[in-house]
Amino acid sequence: MKAGGIDSSRIESMLAQLKAAAQGPRVGQENPIGGGLGIQKLDSPQSSTKVSFTDALKASLDQVNQVQVDAEKLGKNFAMGDDSVSLSDVMIAGQKANISFQATVQVRNKLVSAYQDMMNMQV
């Protein structure tokens, strides 16, 4: 089944990654939300190992925003004639930003749907 161009299995995979991130980061473990792009480390041994859903969601949104900002910056540099930026780099960064945004929209749609289902439940 396709949901807006993205397989529902990919959405379920992203939700599983969010759940894994919400269980708490491990020292030296790759960030499951970032697809292995960064490493989360505990700040101190006294810090809590639990990460709230809000924090995980905010971190994901911040990362999507950063990818979009980077893609826009590359595009502007290319348009200004910067020789160190190639067209292929600009296009790849733009596609990465688009894909991450579309995935975020699909997660949001699933969350809204789950919220509506919960609000329609009989108590």
GUGU-954620 format. One record per residue: residue in one letter; residue number from 1; x, y, z of N, C-alpha, C in turn. Coordinates in pm, 1 decimal, padded with zeros to 6 digits. Layout:
% GUGU-954620
ROBA   rest    nr       n_c1       n_c2       n_c3      ca_c1      ca_c2      ca_c3       c_c1       c_c2       c_c3
ROBA      A   NUM          X          Y          Z          X          Y          Z          X          Y          Z
...
This chain:
% GUGU-954620
ROBA   rest    nr       n_c1       n_c2       n_c3      ca_c1      ca_c2      ca_c3       c_c1       c_c2       c_c3
ROBA      M     1    00083.7   -00117.9    00000.0    00000.0    00000.0    00000.0    00088.0    00124.0    00000.0
ROBA      K     2    00058.9    00219.3   -00087.0    00134.4    00343.4   -00096.0    00058.0    00452.3   -00020.6
ROBA      A     3    00132.7    00533.1    00053.8    00073.0    00645.4    00124.8    00148.4    00770.7    00083.7
ROBA      G     4    00097.9    00841.5   -00016.6    00161.9    00964.4   -00059.3    00299.5    00942.7   -00119.0
ROBA      G     5    00322.9    00828.4   -00183.9    00450.1    00804.1   -00247.5    00552.2    00734.1   -00159.9
ROBA      I     6    00519.7    00711.4   -00034.5    00612.3    00644.1    00055.8    00545.1    00517.3    00106.6
ROBA      D     7    00617.7    00406.8    00103.0    00563.4    00280.4    00149.7    00527.1    00289.1    00296.8
ROBA      S     8    00420.2    00220.5    00334.4    00383.4    00218.6    00476.3    00490.0    00145.1    00557.8
ROBA      S     9    00565.1    00055.7    00494.0    00672.4   -00012.8    00566.1    00782.7    00084.9    00604.8
ROBA      R    10    00807.4    00184.6    00520.7    00907.1    00286.7    00554.7    00858.8    00372.1    00671.6
ROBA      I    11    00731.8    00401.8    00673.9    00675.5    00479.6    00784.3    00686.5    00399.7    00912.9
ROBA      E    12    00652.9    00271.5    00905.6    00663.9    00186.1    01023.5    00808.8    00175.5    01069.3
ROBA      S    13    00900.7    00171.0    00974.6    01043.2    00166.6    01008.5    01084.9    00294.5    01080.7
ROBA      M    14    01037.1    00408.6    01032.3    01070.9    00535.9    01096.5    01011.5    00542.4    01236.8
ROBA      L    15    00888.1    00494.0    01253.1    00826.7    00491.7    01385.5    00905.1    00400.4    01479.8
ROBA      A    16    00953.8    00288.1    01427.8    01035.6    00198.5    01510.1    01165.3    00268.0    01551.1
ROBA      Q    17    01222.8    00345.4    01460.3    01344.0    00419.3    01493.9    01315.8    00525.1    01599.9
ROBA      L    18    01200.9    00592.7    01589.5    01164.2    00690.8    01691.6    01145.4    00624.2    01827.6
ROBA      K    19    01082.9    00506.3    01827.4    01064.5    00433.8    01953.0    01198.4    00392.1    02011.9
ROBA      A    20    01290.6    00348.8    01925.4    01423.1    00309.5    01973.6    01496.6    00429.7    02031.2
ROBA      A    21    01481.1    00545.7    01968.5    01545.5    00666.9    02019.5    01482.3    00710.1    02151.1
ROBA      A    22    01352.1    00687.7    02164.6    01283.1    00726.8    02287.2    01322.1    00638.3    02405.7
ROBA      Q    23    01372.1    00518.3    02378.3    01414.4    00429.9    02486.4    01542.9    00476.7    02549.7
ROBA      G    24    01614.6    00563.9    02482.9    01733.2    00622.8    02542.8    01857.3    00595.5    02461.7
ROBA      P    25    01942.3    00696.1    02451.8    02067.0    00678.1    02378.7    02166.4    00597.9    02459.6
ROBA      R    26    02250.3    00528.7    02390.4    02357.9    00452.7    02453.0    02489.3    00521.0    02418.3
ROBA      V    27    02586.6    00511.9    02503.3    02715.4    00575.1    02478.5    02778.0    00515.4    02354.1
ROBA      G    28    02811.2    00602.8    02256.8    02877.0    00558.2    02135.2    02785.2    00496.5    02031.5
ROBA      Q    29    02654.8    00489.0    02059.8    02560.8    00429.3    01965.7    02526.9    00531.9    01859.2
ROBA      E    30    02511.4    00485.6    01734.8    02473.3    00576.2    01628.3    02330.9    00621.7    01649.4
ROBA      N    31    02302.2    00742.3    01604.9    02170.4    00801.9    01617.8    02075.2    00733.0    01520.9
ROBA      P    32    01971.6    00661.6    01567.9    01882.4    00590.5    01476.2    01797.1    00684.1    01392.2
ROBA      I    33    01769.5    00803.4    01440.0    01686.4    00896.3    01364.7    01764.9    00954.1    01249.3
ROBA      G    34    01891.8    00980.5    01270.5    01974.0    01041.6    01167.4    02026.6    00942.4    01066.8
ROBA      G    35    01988.9    00817.8    01077.1    02035.1    00719.2    00980.9    02184.5    00696.4    00989.1
ROBA      G    36    02240.4    00709.4    01108.9    02383.3    00687.5    01124.8    02465.4    00810.8    01092.2
ROBA      L    37    02401.9    00928.2    01082.4    02475.0    01048.8    01048.0    02548.1    01108.2    01166.7
ROBA      G    38    02502.4    01080.3    01286.5    02565.8    01137.9    01403.8    02573.3    01036.1    01514.6
ROBA      I    39    02646.0    01071.8    01618.2    02656.7    00981.7    01732.4    02605.5    01055.2    01854.6
ROBA      Q    40    02514.0    00993.2    01924.8    02464.0    01050.2    02048.4    02543.7    00992.9    02163.1
ROBA      K    41    02589.3    01081.1    02249.7    02660.3    01035.5    02367.3    02594.2    01096.7    02489.3
ROBA      L    42    02599.6    01025.8    02597.8    02544.5    01077.9    02721.4    02631.7    01192.2    02770.2
ROBA      D    43    02567.3    01298.0    02821.8    02641.7    01414.2    02867.9    02719.9    01383.8    02994.4
ROBA      S    44    02657.2    01314.0    03085.7    02724.1    01279.5    03210.6    02668.2    01148.1    03260.2
ROBA      P    45    02740.8    01080.6    03348.5    02689.6    00954.3    03398.8    02561.9    00972.4    03479.9
ROBA      Q    46    02534.3    01094.1    03527.9    02416.1    01117.3    03609.7    02293.1    01147.0    03525.5
ROBA      S    47    02309.4    01171.8    03396.1    02194.5    01206.9    03313.7    02102.0    01086.3    03296.9
ROBA      S    48    01977.1    01116.4    03277.6    01875.9    01012.3    03263.1    01895.3    00938.5    03131.3
ROBA      T    49    01870.6    00808.9    03130.2    01883.8    00731.9    03007.2    01755.5    00735.8    02925.4
ROBA      K    50    01649.4    00791.4    02981.4    01524.5    00801.8    02907.6    01520.1    00933.6    02832.4
ROBA      V    51    01474.3    00925.8    02708.5    01455.0    01044.5    02627.3    01305.3    01056.4    02604.2
ROBA      S    52    01253.0    01173.6    02629.0    01109.4    01190.2    02610.2    01076.3    01191.5    02461.5
ROBA      F    53    00953.2    01160.3    02430.8    00906.8    01159.9    02293.1    00921.1    01299.5    02234.2
ROBA      T    54    00892.6    01399.5    02314.8    00903.5    01537.8    02269.6    01045.9    01570.8    02227.5
ROBA      D    55    01143.3    01527.7    02308.5    01283.3    01554.7    02276.0    01326.0    01482.7    02148.3
ROBA      A    56    01282.5    01358.4    02132.1    01317.4    01282.7    02011.6    01255.1    01346.1    01887.5
ROBA      L    57    01130.4    01389.9    01900.0    01062.3    01453.1    01788.0    01126.9    01586.8    01753.2
ROBA      K    58    01161.3    01664.0    01855.5    01225.6    01793.3    01832.0    01362.2    01774.5    01766.1
ROBA      A    59    01437.6    01675.7    01810.8    01568.1    01649.0    01750.5    01552.6    01610.1    01603.3
ROBA      S    60    01450.9    01531.8    01572.5    01425.8    01491.7    01434.2    01389.0    01612.4    01348.5
ROBA      L    61    01302.6    01697.9    01400.5    01262.0    01816.9    01326.1    01379.2    01913.2    01306.7
ROBA      D    62    01462.7    01925.4    01408.7    01580.9    02010.7    01396.3    01675.2    01958.0    01288.6
ROBA      Q    63    01688.2    01826.1    01281.8    01776.3    01766.2    01181.7    01720.2    01787.9    01040.8
ROBA      V    64    01589.7    01772.8    01023.3    01527.5    01796.8    00892.7    01547.2    01942.8    00853.6
ROBA      N    65    01528.4    02033.2    00949.3    01548.7    02175.3    00922.1    01692.4    02202.6    00880.4
ROBA      Q    66    01788.1    02141.4    00948.7    01928.8    02163.7    00916.1    01962.0    02113.7    00775.0
ROBA      V    67    01904.5    01999.7    00736.5    01927.2    01947.3    00601.2    01871.9    02045.5    00497.5
ROBA      Q    68    01755.2    02103.9    00525.9    01696.5    02200.1    00433.4    01778.3    02328.6    00425.5
ROBA      V    69    01827.4    02375.0    00538.8    01910.8    02495.6    00540.5    02040.2    02472.7    00461.6
ROBA      D    70    02101.9    02356.3    00481.8    02225.4    02323.6    00409.8    02201.8    02316.8    00258.4
ROBA      A    71    02089.0    02257.0    00218.4    02057.5    02247.0    00076.1    02034.6    02385.7    00016.3
ROBA      E    72    01966.0    02470.7    00089.8    01941.7    02606.6    00041.0    02072.8    02684.7    00030.0
ROBA      K    73    02160.6    02665.7    00127.8    02290.4    02733.5    00125.5    02373.4    02688.5    00005.0
ROBA      L    74    02374.1    02556.7   -00021.3    02446.4    02506.1   -00138.4    02389.5    02564.7   -00267.3
ROBA      G    75    02256.4    02571.0   -00275.5    02192.6    02627.4   -00394.3    02229.4    02773.0   -00415.3
ROBA      K    76    02230.6    02850.3   -00307.5    02267.1    02991.3   -00318.7    02413.5    03006.2   -00360.1
ROBA      N    77    02500.8    02924.3   -00301.1    02643.0    02930.5   -00337.4    02663.1    02896.9   -00485.0
ROBA      F    78    02590.5    02795.8   -00533.6    02601.5    02758.5   -00674.9    02551.2    02871.0   -00764.1
ROBA      A    79    02438.4    02932.6   -00724.4    02382.0    03041.2   -00804.7    02472.8    03163.5   -00806.3
ROBA      M    80    02549.3    03182.8   -00700.4    02641.2    03297.1   -00693.8    02770.9    03270.2   -00769.9
ROBA      G    81    02787.9    03149.2   -00823.9    02903.5    03117.9   -00905.6    03020.1    03056.9   -00830.3
ROBA      D    82    02995.4    03001.0   -00712.7    03101.7    02936.9   -00634.9    03148.4    02812.1   -00709.4
ROBA      D    83    03277.9    02808.0   -00743.1    03331.9    02695.6   -00820.1    03348.3    02569.0   -00737.0
ROBA      S    84    03345.9    02581.4   -00603.4    03363.9    02463.0   -00519.0    03234.8    02381.9   -00505.3
ROBA      V    85    03122.5    02435.9   -00554.4    02993.0    02367.1   -00545.3    02951.3    02323.2   -00684.6
ROBA      S    86    02928.3    02192.4   -00699.4    02884.9    02142.2   -00829.8    02732.6    02129.2   -00833.2
ROBA      L    87    02680.8    02126.1   -00953.2    02536.4    02112.9   -00970.9    02485.8    01982.1   -00911.4
ROBA      S    88    02563.7    01875.3   -00925.5    02520.4    01746.2   -00871.4    02510.1    01751.4   -00718.3
ROBA      D    89    02603.5    01824.3   -00653.0    02595.0    01838.9   -00507.4    02468.1    01913.0   -00467.1
ROBA      V    90    02434.3    02016.4   -00542.6    02314.5    02095.1   -00514.5    02189.1    02009.0   -00532.1
ROBA      M    91    02185.1    01933.3   -00639.4    02067.5    01849.6   -00666.8    02053.0    01738.8   -00562.9
ROBA      I    92    02163.4    01676.7   -00525.1    02157.8    01569.4   -00424.9    02113.0    01625.2   -00290.3
ROBA      A    93    02167.7    01740.2   -00251.4    02127.6    01801.7   -00124.3    01980.1    01839.5   -00127.4
ROBA      G    94    01933.3    01888.7   -00240.2    01791.3    01923.4   -00253.3    01701.5    01801.6   -00242.6
ROBA      Q    95    01743.2    01691.6   -00304.0    01662.8    01569.6   -00296.0    01662.3    01511.5   -00154.3
ROBA      K    96    01777.1    01517.3   -00087.0    01782.2    01470.6    00051.8    01689.3    01553.5    00139.3
ROBA      A    97    01689.8    01685.4    00118.2    01601.6    01772.6    00195.5    01455.5    01740.8    00165.6
ROBA      N    98    01424.2    01717.2    00038.8    01287.2    01685.4    00000.4    01241.7    01552.5    00060.8
ROBA      I    99    01327.4    01451.8    00054.7    01291.9    01320.3    00108.7    01273.3    01326.9    00260.2
ROBA      S   100    01362.4    01397.3    00328.6    01349.2    01406.9    00474.6    01223.0    01483.3    00512.0
ROBA      F   101    01188.4    01586.6    00434.7    01065.7    01660.4    00462.5    00942.5    01574.1    00437.5
ROBA      Q   102    00941.5    01500.6    00327.4    00827.6    01413.4    00297.2    00810.1    01305.7    00404.1
ROBA      A   103    00921.2    01250.9    00452.1    00912.7    01150.7    00559.3    00856.1    01213.0    00686.3
ROBA      T   104    00896.6    01335.4    00715.2    00845.1    01406.0    00832.7    00695.2    01430.4    00819.5
ROBA      V   105    00651.0    01468.0    00701.1    00507.3    01489.7    00678.2    00430.1    01359.4    00697.7
ROBA      Q   106    00485.0    01248.3    00650.2    00416.2    01120.2    00666.6    00407.7    01079.5    00813.8
ROBA      V   107    00514.6    01104.5    00889.1    00511.3    01074.5    01033.0    00407.6    01162.1    01100.9
ROBA      R   108    00404.7    01289.5    01064.6    00304.1    01379.4    01121.8    00162.8    01329.5    01091.2
ROBA      N   109    00139.8    01287.2    00966.9    00007.6    01236.7    00930.0   -00030.5    01114.4    01012.6
ROBA      K   110    00066.6    01025.0    01035.8    00039.2    00906.9    01118.6    00007.9    00947.0    01262.4
ROBA      L   111    00081.4    01044.8    01315.5    00056.6    01090.1    01452.2   -00080.4    01155.2    01465.2
ROBA      V   112   -00116.8    01236.1    01367.7   -00248.9    01299.9    01369.7   -00358.2    01193.9    01360.6
ROBA      S   113   -00338.2    01096.2    01275.6   -00435.6    00987.9    01261.8   -00449.9    00909.3    01392.0
ROBA      A   114   -00337.5    00879.9    01456.4   -00342.1    00808.2    01583.6   -00412.5    00891.2    01690.0
ROBA      Y   115   -00385.6    01021.5    01692.3   -00451.1    01110.3    01788.5   -00602.0    01111.9    01765.0
ROBA      Q   116   -00642.8    01120.8    01639.3   -00786.0    01123.0    01608.1   -00853.0    00991.1    01646.1
ROBA      D   117   -00783.1    00880.6    01625.1   -00836.4    00750.6    01664.5   -00855.1    00743.6    01815.3
ROBA      M   118   -00758.4    00795.7    01888.0   -00769.0    00793.7    02033.7   -00881.8    00884.1    02083.4
ROBA      M   119   -00899.2    00997.4    02019.0   -01005.5    01089.7    02061.4   -01144.3    01034.7    02029.1
ROBA      N   120   -01154.2    00947.1    01930.8   -01282.9    00888.5    01894.2   -01317.5    00764.4    01975.4
ROBA      M   121   -01223.9    00718.7    02060.2   -01250.9    00600.3    02142.2   -01354.7    00631.0    02249.3
ROBA      Q   122   -01435.5    00531.7    02276.8   -01535.3    00543.7    02382.7   -01469.3    00517.8    02517.1
ROBA      V   123   -01499.9    00600.3    02614.0   -01440.1    00585.0    02746.5   -01536.6    00516.2    02839.1
